[in-house]
Amino acid sequence: MSAAQIGLDAVSVQLGAQAALTGVSLRIVAGERVALVGANGSGKSTLLRTLHGLVPPTQGQVQQAAGVRQAMLFQRPHLLRLSALNNVALGLWLDRARGLSWSAAQALALQALHRVGLLSVAQQNGRQLSGGQQQRLALARAWARHPDVLLLDEPTASLDPHAKREVEALMADFASNQERPLTLVWASHNLGQVKRLATRVVYLEFGQVMADLLVADFFNPELLAEHSPAAHAFVQGELS
């Protein structure tokens, strides 16, 4: 059995009076593309933030293999009032472990912008780019840091259809890159996207994992209904 890159061991998270996660155990191995699905408030965002260390567990443990590097993207990118180039370069330059000069950081940032098709807007203010360009800029900023695991919270939810396709294509390309494949874990309401990109689907309801299946099994109505009536009802409601 492959060793897990990241995971949760019986994790519960209490946010005020709300139980955001309850007894969630999850192991994710290198190369997986894991989609988190469920209604609003089901715990998808909390699970991602807990995996990334932004939300501490009330109970249980977050697991991470030695040396694994992570990056996280949010539904609305947090961009600085800087050029697209410097939005990427600044984080690289401030990373003391890398010890890059400013010129070296900018050179790597240019490579990242080229990777996501934004080289032509390198000098434009990042906050003035279109929504799709901003999300691709956020992807460039994450990719430039050479993560092993990329966590994404509804990365295409606020984008138009063309921009969604562009971001999806980048996610698929990052995951399948032969030189440096990324493990993807993302929250999505778009079941078509999940079917296209995921290898595995985790369905959450009220902070609990109600189904954790390979993508082909999750979209097999008879099997899903037998395994998890709650997940089956969710899928049928989304597809109707």
Disulfide bonds with the S-S distance in Angstrom:
none
